[in-house]
């Protein structure tokens, strides 16, 4: 019997973004700036939360892990894309491609679980404020993060192992700037029905179920506010939930546009463009959303800057 768990190709060719050759330099500078902004902005969030004791709360504990995840998520694909644009090469090794799929799915799923944990934190803070300290204990927060890591890693491992058993005999050219799982399945010469079934089942659990939990949490928050309507209560809810809602809208909006909306005739180019929003733009905007809409983060930044000014 022929074994399907070995690929006949040693590398894949990434066609990259649909950009004209004369525009490569401009887009390279743009994407490099976006990636550096993502890394530095999220590192700043982690640093502020670490240094300011006022931010040692469950909400910012989850936010620091989300910032670290965003850095890792962008770093899975952006450096390789930038290197290919700079050197005008398109190749990625088979092992590198499989590894990229694993880490991309792992950090993408981790984002989803962390956003769900943050939604639960906001639900407890607004709907059960008197029991917030006991309900959102340090042990619970740590357990939620550990479970998020375990679930996302398990999900990506299952997809990666199923992908590794496929053969690629006819084609090794990917119409993408990174090794996207769905694009790889289209190239495989093996039967991918099991892979697609697992994507449908486990993918729904990793993306759809957390999204439903977020909607339920905010449904309870909205009901709590409406039961005791007041300008002060609405303002407090918006100030504590506004940043998280913005990030959730960006994250799930790009996912819905990329994976759930029907494809058009120009689906390949459109998917690549939307993937840029998902991989680079959303992680880059998260620090701006939390710094511009969050008074605690602004206060922590002013405190750190003033402390540095006085020390100088």
Buried (B, 14 or more C-beta within 10 A) or exposed (E): EEEBEEBEBEBBBBBBBEBEEEEBEEBBEEBBEBBEBBBEBBBBBBBBBEEBEEBEBBBBBBBBBBBBBBBBBBBBBBEBBBEBBEEEEBEBEBEBBBBBBBBBBBBBBBBBBBBBBBBBBBBBBBBBEEEBEEBBEEEBBEEBBEEBBEBBBBBBEBBBEBBBBBBBEEEBEBBBBBBBBBBBBEBBBBEBEEBBEBBEEBBEEBBBEBBEBBEEBBEBBEEBBEEEEEEEBEEBBEEBBBBBBBBBEBBBBBBEBBBEEEEEEEEBEBBBBBBBBBBBBBBBBBBEBBBEBBEBBBBBBEBBEEEEEEEE
